[in-house]
């Protein structure tokens, strides 16, 4: 009988030990998931946006070739690509090849304009390369935009258009 009671106590202790381990594991699971998930969740959201062709980038900085960086944090400049159409309102700073009238608006704008788009994911660098080509609304010139969209949400844009010097922008994806 004594042997039986000892065995029973050991079983209860083991069971309590298992319950303790299970409780600790359940309590720590959100911590492990949180540490791993913030970066992965953001990357997953960005991937969904790119694959669904619904990318909206808010532009914070303009970097004209040969000029100082221009702060655009307080502005509402953006580029958006939605299923074959582009919307954008971006400033232009740089050299223009043809004669320009002083009051001519040089900004890069498109409003629901048809666009060609290709995307490629580079898993090593954790970035999407998005190439968008469209005809600007104001002057009907073809504009090419290369976007490097990183899994942390940062975006780098490079805009090329005939008769203009290249301009780059930095920004972030809006989820």
ABEGO torsion letter per residue (X at the ends): XAAAAAAAAAAAAAAAAAAAAAAAAAAAAAAAAAAAAAAAAAAAAAAAAAAAGBBBBBBABBBBBGBBBBBAAABABBBBBBGGBBBBBBBBBEBBABBBBAABBABBBBBGBBBBBBBBBBAAAGBBBBBBBBBBAAAGBBBBBBBBBBAAGBBBBBBBBBGBBBBBBBBBBBX
